[in-house]
Amino acid sequence: MSLRRLFGNSKRVLIQLKHDPRSMALIILAPCFLMTILKWVYSSQPQTFQLVAGSMLGIFPMLVMFLITSVATLRERISGTLERLLISPLSKVEFILGYAIAFGFAAFIQSVIVSTYACGPLGLHVSSSRLSLIWVAILDALLGVCIGLLTSSFAQTEFQALQFMPAILLPQFLISGLLVPRATMPRVLLDISNFLPLSYAMDATQKVLMNAGSIARDSSLLLVFIIGILFLGSLTLKRTSK
């Protein structure tokens, strides 16, 4: 693997993002806008906002990065850009990692902005370190990037790419501990949730918000999921949409 080709591909993707104001607005502004709406929804229930907002702080960036990454990667394939790149010395691993680095950087900027906004103007209280909350938000956004890269390999159109969201992400939301504690769910759902990355993202978020212990284990498992999904993405990547 060549670092020059890897970072060259990352630079190419970042330049494309820079010249796409709609994608930039979606990455930077959409999570802040959604958090603002959430604040208004619970304007008469500030305690409920404190309970819900922390979890949404990880979910909103994940959703946005999933949508942006899956559609952007699919466009590369449909337009023939991916095929031309892979004819060059650039390998599938370098392409996937280059995309992950570029969108990972975007996810970092996004997570810092939305976390700072939530803890500042919106008044989200964090019992633990704010840096820990930002770290978890970054991992959540990176997870969305990796899932988007993987699922784009199985889509033929942008509409199909979007269909993976209710098929892959929404079931995870339901049994991740977002709605009810995982320990209170039926045993079969609890067992399934133990193998889903969003469960550990929610566990880490709740620990940070309530200062309920170390997030080292949850963070490590999320990193394992991220690396594993990127590896699968490199194996399933197709040159064209045909």
Secondary structure as the mmCIF struct_conf table of DSSP 4:
data_model
#
loop_
_struct_conf.conf_type_id
_struct_conf.id
_struct_conf.beg_label_comp_id
_struct_conf.beg_label_asym_id
_struct_conf.beg_label_seq_id
_struct_conf.end_label_comp_id
_struct_conf.end_label_asym_id
_struct_conf.end_label_seq_id
HELX_RH_AL_P HELX_RH_AL_P1 LEU A 3 LYS A 18
TURN_TY1_P TURN_TY1_P1 HIS A 19 HIS A 19
HELX_RH_AL_P HELX_RH_AL_P2 PRO A 21 VAL A 41
TURN_TY1_P TURN_TY1_P2 TYR A 42 SER A 44
HELX_RH_AL_P HELX_RH_AL_P3 PRO A 46 ILE A 78
TURN_TY1_P TURN_TY1_P3 SER A 79 GLY A 80
HELX_RH_AL_P HELX_RH_AL_P4 THR A 81 ILE A 87
TURN_TY1_P TURN_TY1_P4 SER A 88 PRO A 89
HELX_RH_AL_P HELX_RH_AL_P5 LYS A 92 CYS A 119
TURN_TY1_P TURN_TY1_P5 GLY A 120 LEU A 122
BEND BEND1 SER A 127 SER A 128
HELX_RH_AL_P HELX_RH_AL_P6 ARG A 130 SER A 152
TURN_TY1_P TURN_TY1_P6 SER A 153 PHE A 154
BEND BEND2 GLN A 156 THR A 157
HELX_RH_AL_P HELX_RH_AL_P7 GLU A 158 PHE A 164
HELX_RH_PI_P HELX_RH_PI_P1 MET A 165 LEU A 169
HELX_RH_AL_P HELX_RH_AL_P8 LEU A 170 LEU A 174
TURN_TY1_P TURN_TY1_P7 ILE A 175 GLY A 177
BEND BEND3 LEU A 178 VAL A 180
HELX_RH_3T_P HELX_RH_3T_P1 ARG A 182 THR A 184
BEND BEND4 MET A 185 MET A 185
HELX_RH_AL_P HELX_RH_AL_P9 ARG A 187 SER A 193
TURN_TY1_P TURN_TY1_P8 ASN A 194 PHE A 195
HELX_RH_AL_P HELX_RH_AL_P10 PRO A 197 MET A 210
TURN_TY1_P TURN_TY1_P9 ASN A 211 ASN A 211
BEND BEND5 GLY A 213 GLY A 213
HELX_RH_AL_P HELX_RH_AL_P11 ALA A 216 THR A 236
BEND BEND6 ARG A 239 THR A 240
#
